[in-house]
Each structure stands twice: as structure tokens, then as C-alpha cells.
Amino acid sequence: MTEAHPVAATFVKNAVLRGAQLIVADPRKHPLADHASLHVPIRVGSDIAFINALMHVLIKEDLYDKAFVNSCTVDFDKLKEKVMEYPPERAADICGVSPDMIRDAARRLASVKPVMLCYTLGITEHTCGRNNVLSTANLQMLLGNMGVECGGVNPLRGQNNVQGACDMGALPNVFPGYQPVTSADARAKFEDAWGVENLPDKNGLMIPQMMEGLVDGKVRAFYIFGENLANTEPDIRKVEHELASAEFLVCQDIFPNETTRFAHVVFPAAAWSENDGTFTNSERRVSRVRTASKAPGQAMPNWWIFKQIAKRMGQDWASDSARELWDNEISVLAPQLCGIKYRRLEGDGLQWPCPDEDHPGTCFLHKEGQFTCGLGVFTPVEWTPPAEVPDEEYPFVLSTGRRLAHYHTRTQTGRCEGLNDILGEETADISPFDAADMKIGHGDMIRVSSRRGEVQVKANVTDQVPKGMVWMAFHFRDACANWLTNPAFDPVTLTAEYKACAVRIEK
């Protein structure tokens, strides 16, 4: 959190200063661990085994919230049967921490209410990412920490408006407001609103499927909106082959980047500070974005570009501003946004669901254990190892993430001299044990290789990283971790396993 979500991390650190306990479960001893009453350095990819063992202890020692479980959930017996297979002694072998540390963590979690559970992309960017998320929900329901303020499961998203993009229907299976494309009623509603017929009744493709479709011809045209796929997707050589195979590729972005090199058409877009609109954050808070400066050159607002393309396809869309889009379309078509109008978005914004214009917004979800689906469903899951684990040829595990000074692929922060002064190149973080063993000094050039590629990068010898692990970011093109990462995906979400692949290092 301190590197990827520094503002949110500040709230956590302030809570610790006011007396809150903090447990950090992470392979690295990153700066937030310095504020923790307990740091649990689990191995990369062992999250499910660890959480199952926590729940094993909570149930065996009768520390879970029986009242909440009995009145607000179903399938507890299925969960119990599964987690009984994960005593701390078994989980300790998988996680690389002691059974006593697992018991200590479980007892601390049960000792206070509420407990807030936060995670960043270290939970989702695995081949078992969906199951990792289910595990966190299982744990919080078992502890009775759902439906209360400062409780729940809080995913800290990868970018500032991920939540807002999903709310608007930028997903392959839903219309705006999470209305399924498979629903005949939803399709009829949007066909009427949009003046079209025969909207698709099947879920669309996800990014890996789209990319592979460029090669085999199943996808003939590809429109990339505000994304630098040539640096962010795993196995860059594979990605560049896919992009180069596109019959027709359009990019819409605020700067040229590694991906626009492959485009047949580039639309220059106005940046977030050059446009009116809204962002929605991880707590579902819709906030206004106001124009701070005029867009340069031919750059135009994104909605305007889309509207012009639609016009050339025979559709004359009525809304002619961000405000009109929100008030006349978005808030009309998405039930949880119906009460949010532009005039109500002064000050601190509003949190959905907000069903009508008299509604104050919803501070937290699942109040009094009332879940969207009725009762909360325990979903037991089995631990599975990463798709690629260290072996004799590639004996280290590479995990990837972000560094505080830069944002994503530096399309924005890389143009800022001050930030480049703070961090001007990538490093590979390795442990003092491995450095001594391989006679690598801090700042020495090393080669990090995987089955997909190699990079040359300076070694950063740090006790933040455990023995056997290498940690890198993806901010710098030449030493981007994604030359190395494995294009293995969660079977349901198709999220890539950025957090685990096998590498070797050489001086």
C-alpha cells in the first residue's frame, strides 16, 4: 500500500498511531510492515493455505462469530469441512511461517471488532486470484466483519477509476450498472435506450482472448483506450507479436507510448485534468472531475471522440457534455446510480447505491448482514501452487509490483523530470543472503532471465526481500518485469499471474 496506494496507506498508519493493531501478510517486509504489530511473511502464492489455516484455528478454538454465521450465511459446514484439512502445521509447510505465527494471527483477528481487510493486487494477480478473493470473503464472514463500518473486504484497485469503469459497463459480461448481457430484460432496456436491435446475448471476450484473436484472425479490429498493453501485459515478446498481427488497430491516449507504435490510427485524447467528468473510487464514491487546463492541439474529450465515431456509423447521440451524459443516460439506466445527479456531486461526492434523489448514498454495504444475494455464501477453496514454480534451472521466484515514484508504464510520470530524478531506472530487489551467496554487490549489474526473456538491471540488495525471491516493477521499458512474467491466467477472471514466475539471476 505504501508504494501503490500511498494515500490509503497514510490512513492505515494514522490508525496504528491511534492504537489500531495492524497485521501485514506479505512475502516482503515492505515499509508498511514497520508499522505492524505482526508481519506474517508468507511465501508467494500461499494465500489460500494461510487463510484456510486461520479459519481452521478460528473454528477449532471456537473463536468465530457464531451469531453472524448462523443468521447471515449459508454453507458453513462445507467451509468447515475444507478448512479442517488445513491445520497450521500443514499450512506452515506451504506458507513458510510457523504454526504458532498462524495461530497468533487468528487469535488477534478474533480479539477485536471490527477488523478491516485490505488487499492490493498481490491477491488477484495469480492463477488462483478468484479463489484468493473468495478466501478473504470467507474469513471476514466467519469473523462477522461484514455489513459494518470499517469492516468488510476492501480491494485497493490498480488505477484511480477502475471502479468507475466497471460501473459504466467496461466489462465483457455486463451493461452499465452490472446488468447482465445474458438477461433478456436488460438487453431490451438498453436496445430501447440506445435505439438499436439485437444486442449480443453472450458474454464478450476478455483481454487475453482478444489478444490471441488478433493472431488467429478471430479479432479483426482492436480499439485500445487508455492502456499501454505493450508494457503491461505478461511476456512482452508475445504481446508485441499479437499487436503486430492486428488487421486494424486504433489507440486513444494522451501520449504516444509503446503500444501506439502498432496503431493504424491514434486519437489524441484530453487528459483527466483537461476534461469534465467523474471518477468513482474503491468505496463507490462518485466524485466530480473539473477542467484545470485546456487540452493541447487536437486532443479532445473521450466522450466526444466516441460520439464522432458513432455519428459516422449513423448514430446521432444526444448528450453533448459529461453532465448531460451522467444526468440523461448513466443515472437513468443504472439502478444504483439513479439518485446521483451532477448537481449533487459538490463537496465529497456520493456513494452508490443511491436509488433516488433524496437518498444520502450508502456508506458501507451489506448492513445487518443483508447481502445482495440474500445470505452470504461460504465458498470453500483449495490451495493450488503458481503455474510456474522455481526449479534447478530457474531457482528464484519473481514477483512484481509498483514503486512509489512512478505510475504504471510512466506514460505520464516518465515525462516529469523531478520524479525521474527520484527514480531514474529499474532495479531487481534481492535478499542479502542470495547476494552474498552469488557474490553480488549492491548496485552491481545482473541478468534476470525467465523462460520468456531476460533483462539486465542493477541489483538492489535489501532485507525487504526474503531468500529465494526477486522483486521488480514494470515502470521502465528496458528492464520491464513483463519481459519475464508468465502469460498464465486465472481460469475464471483471466487475470495474469504477475506475482509468481521462475527466474534465474547471474552477475
N, C-alpha and C positions, 0 to 999 in steps of 0.2 A: 504493500500500500504506500510506503514512503516514497517509492520511485514512480509507480504507475498512477497513484491517486493521492498526491501529497496533501491536498486539502482535506480529504476524508481522513487521512492518517492523522492530521493535526487534531481532529475531533476525538479520535481514539486516544491519542497521547494526553490530551487535556482531561479526558475521563479518568485515565490512570492517575494523573496528578490529583484528581478529586477523590481517589480511593477505589476506583473500579479495579477488579482483577482482570488481567489480560493473559490469555493462553494463545501462544503462536505455534501452530503446527506447520512446519516448513522445513524442507531439507537444508536450506541456507539459514545461517544466523545473520539475517539482514537487519538493518537498523531498528525495525520495529521490535525485534526480539530483545533489544536492550531495555525496552520498557515493560517487558512481560514478567509476570510472576512465575510463569512456566514456559519454557521453549521446548517443544517436542520435535526433535529433528528427524522426522520420518523419512524413509527412503523415497525417492522419486517414484510415483506410480503406486504407492501403497495405501492411498487414502481410504479405500473401501475396507481393507483389512483393519485399519486403525479405527475407523468409525464403528464397524461391526463389533470390535473388541470393547470399545467404550460402551456400546449398548448392552453387550454381554454383561459387563460389570454392573451397569445400572439395573438390569433386570435381576441378576443373581443376588445382588446385595439389597434389592428392594428399594432402590433409590429413585425410581422413575415416578412420574406424575400419574398415579392410578386414576384419579378423578377425571383428568383430561382424556386419558387414553380410553376409559370406559364410556365417556359421554360424547366424545367428539371424533372418534376414529373407528376404523374397521381394519380387520386382518392383523390384529396384534399377534395372534397365535402363529401366523405364518412368519412374521418378523422374528418372534422369539425362537422358533424352530431353527431359523437360519443363523441368528447371531450366537446361539448356543454352540455352533460349530467353530466359533472364533474366540476361544478363551485367550486371555492376554499372553499366555505362553506361546500359543501358535502364532498369534498376530505379531509378537515380538520378533520372531524369526523372519517374518515378511517385512516388517517395518524398520527393523534395525534399532529399535529402542527397547528399554527394559519393560518387563511385565509390570513392575512396580510403578513406572512412569505412566503407563496406560491407566492403571488403577487410580493413581493420583489425579490425573486429568479428569477422569469420570467423576470422581468424588467432588472435585472442585466445581464441575459443571452443575452437579446436583445440589450444591450447597447454597446457591443464590437464585433469585428470580428478579427480573427476567435476565436471561442470557441472550445476547445478540450474536448471531453467527454471520460473519462476513467472509466472502471469498473473492479472489480475483481470478485471473484466467488459469491459475495453477490447478483449479478443479475441473474446468471444462475442456482444456486443450489436451485431451487424452483419448485414446480409442475407447475408454470406458467413461468418457465425460458425462454422458447422460446418467449413468449409474452412480457416478460420484455425486451428482446433484440430488438424485433420489435419496442417497445416503444422508446428505445433510438435512433433507426434509424429514427423513425418518427420525434422526437424532433430535431435532427440535420438537417434533410432535411427541416423542417419548418423554422429553423433559417438560412438556406443557408450555413451551415458549412461543406458541403461535397465537395470533389474534390479540397480542398485547403490544402496547407501545414499547419501543426499544427491544423488541424480541424478533422473532422471525428469521428467515433466511435472506440475506442481503447480498446479492451478486453485484459486485462493482464492475461495470461494463467496460469494454475495451476502448470505446470512444465516447465523446461527450453526448451524442444524440442517438446512441444505439436504441434506447428505449423508444424514443420518438419515431425512429424509422420503422421499428416493428409495429408501433401503434398505427402508423399510416398504411400498413399492409405491405411493407417491403420484405415480405417473406413469401415463399413459394406455395403456401397452403392456405392463406387467409386473405380476405379483403380487409380494408381499414376497420379497426375495432375488433380484430380477431374473429371475424365472421367467416366460417369455413367455405372455401370454394366448392367443397363437395355438397353443400347444403343447397337444395333447390330453391328454398325461400330466400336465402342470401343472394343467390345468383339473380333471381327475379327482381329483387330490390335494387341491385346495382345495375342491372340491364335497364331498368326503368329510369334510374337516376342519371345514367351515363348515355342514354339514348342509343343503346346497341342491342344486338341479339347474339344468342349462343355464346355467352361467356364460358370458358373452359370449365368442365366439371371434374377435372382431375388435378391433383397437386402438380405444381411445376417442378422444374429442375433446381437442384442446389448447385453451389459454385463448382465443386469438383466434377459433377456431371456435365455442367456447361462447358468447362474447360476441356474435358475429354471429348465432348461432342464437336469441338472445333476441329479436332484431328480426323475423326471418322466421318465428318460431314453431316452429322445429325443436327448440329447447330450451324446455321449458315451466316447469321448476323449476330453480333455481340456488342452490347451497349454497356460501357463501363462508366459509372457515375461516381466520381469522388473516391476512387480506390486505386492504389498503386500495386496491382496484383503481381507485377514482375519482381517485386521485392518482398511482398507479404505472404505469398503462398509457399508451401514447402517444396523443396527441390527445384531451385530456380531454373536449372537447365531444362527440366521437364516443362515448367511453366512457359519459358521462352519459346520452346518448340510448339506448344499449344497456341500461344498468341500469334506466332508467325504463320500458323496454319489457317488462321481465320480468313474466310472469304471476304467478310466485310466487318471492320472493327471501328466503333465510334467511342471516343473518350470525351468526357465532360469534366473539366477540372479547372483549378485556379492557377496551376503552374504546369509547365512541361515536367514530365518525370520519366522513369524507366519504362513505364507502360505506354505512354503516349508515343514512344518511338515506333510502336507497332500499329498505330491507328491510321486509318484511311481518312478519317475526319476527326478534328478536335474542336469542340465547342468551348470557348473561354467563358468560365462561369464567374459570377461575383462571389467573393469570399463571404464568410459569415458576418464580418463587420461591415460589409458593403450592401447589406440587404435587410429588409424587414422579415420577420417570421417568428417561429417559436422553436425552442428546444424542450425536450422532456427528459428529465434525469432519472436516476435509478429508483428514486422514491415516487415516481409517477408524477412529479411536479412539472406542470407546463409553465414555462416562463417566456416572456417576450424577448425577442432579439431586435435591437434597433440599429438603424444605419448609423455608422460612425464616420464613414468616409465614402466618397463617390467611387464606384467601380472604374478601373482604368480601361482605356482603349475600347475594344469591342465587347468586353466582359458584360454579361447580362445575368439577371437573377435566374436561378434554375427553373422556377415555375414558368418564366417567360419563354425559355428555350423549349421546354416541353410543349407549351401551348402553341408555339410556332410550328413545331413538327406535326402536332395534331391537326393544325389548320391545313397543312399541305396534304394531310391524309383525309381531308373532308370533314373534320370535326371542328366546330367553332365553339370553343369553351367560353362560358360567360364570365367567370371570375377573372378579375383583372388586377388583383393585388393579393398579398399574403393575407390581409384582413378578410377580403371577400372569400378567398379560398377557405379560410377557417370558419367564418360565420355562416356561409351559404352552403358549404359542402361537408367539410370534415365534421363539424359539430352536429350536423343534421343526420349524417349517415352512421356515425359510430355511437352506439348507445351510451357507453361510459363517458363520452365527451359532450353529451347534449347540453349540459348546463354551463359549459365553458365557452364564453364569448370573449372576443377581443377586449371589450371594454372592462371585463372582469379581471384581466391579466395584469393590472397595475400592481406595484409592490412585489409581493413574494409569490405571485402566481397561484395556481390551484392544482390540487392533486386529484387525479381521477381514481375511482369512478365519481363522476359528478353528474347525476342523471337529469337535473333540472336547474333552472337559473336561480332558484332560491337555496340550492344546496351549497354548503360551505366547502365541499371537497372531502376526501377521505384520507385521514392522516395515516392510518395503518389498516391492513387488510385482515380478513378472517376474524373479525371481532366476535368474542364469546364462542370461538370455535366453529363459527359458521363459514365453511369453505364454499368455494364456487360450486363444487360438485356435491355439496351436502356435507357428508362426513369426510374427514381426512383419511386417505387410504395409505396404509403402510405398504411399501413395495420392497420386499427383501431382495437384496442383490448379492451376487457372488463376486469376490475379488478375482480379477484377471490381470496378468502382468502386461507391461507395454508390448507393442507389436515387435519391437526390436530391443533386445537386452544385451549388455556387454558380454563379450566372449574373448577368446585368446587373441584374435586378430584386431578387434576393436574393444579394448578393455575398459573404456570410460563411458559414463552416461553423460550425454549433453542435454542440458535443459536451457530453455531460452526465455527471455523476458524483455524488460524495458529499463532504461536508465533515466534518471531524473532530468538531466539537462536537455534531452531530446524527445521528440514526439514522433512515434511511428517511423516512417521511412525518411524523415527530415525534409519532406517536400516544403514544409513551412519553416521549421526550426533550423534547417540547414542553411537558410538564407539569412540567418541572424548572426552577425559576427560575434556578439557577446556570448551567445550560447556555444558557438564553435570554439571560443577561447576557453570556456569551461571544460568542454569535452570535444576534442577535435578528431578523435579516432576511436575505433573499437578495440577492446581487449578481450582476451579469454581468461576468465577468472578460474584459478586452480588453487588447490589447497597447499599449504606449506609442506605437508607430508609428501605429496606427489612431486612437488617442485624439488625437494631435497633428493628424493629417490632418483629423479631424472636429471639432476644437476642443472636445473633451470633456475635462473635468477629473475628477480622482479624486473620487468621491462625487456627481457630477452625476447627475440623473435622466435615464435614456434609455429609449427604447421599442425593444424587441426584437420583431420580427414575423417570422412564417413564413406559409406558405400556409394554415395552420390556425388561427392566432390570434396574439395579441400580449400582452405583459406590460410593465408599467412597473417599472423596477428601477434601483437605484443602480449606477453604473459602478465597477468595481474595476480600476484601471489597474495592470497588473502585468507584469513581464518573464517571468513563468512561461508566459505565453500567446504563441504566435507570431502574426505578422501574418496577418490574414485569418480568424482564429478567434475565436469567442466560447465561453466555458465557463460553464455554470450547473449548479446542483443542483436537486433536486426536493423539498427539505425543507419549503418554505413554500408554502402553498396559493395565495396571490395571485400570487406570482411563480414558480410551479412551472414548471420547464422543460418539463413534459409538456403544457402548453397549446400548445407549439410543435412537439414532436417528431413524427416521421413514422411512421404505422402501416404501415410496410413491414417484412416479416418474412423471416427465413431460410426458404427453401422446405422444409427438412427439419425443423428444430427449432422453427420458428415463434417464434423469439426476435426481439424487435423491434429495429430499428436505432436505439437510443438514442444511439449515438455519432456520428451524422452526419445532419444535415439542413441545408437552406439557409435563412438568415435575413438580414434587414437590420437595421441599427441606426440610430436617429436620436436627436439630442439632444432 
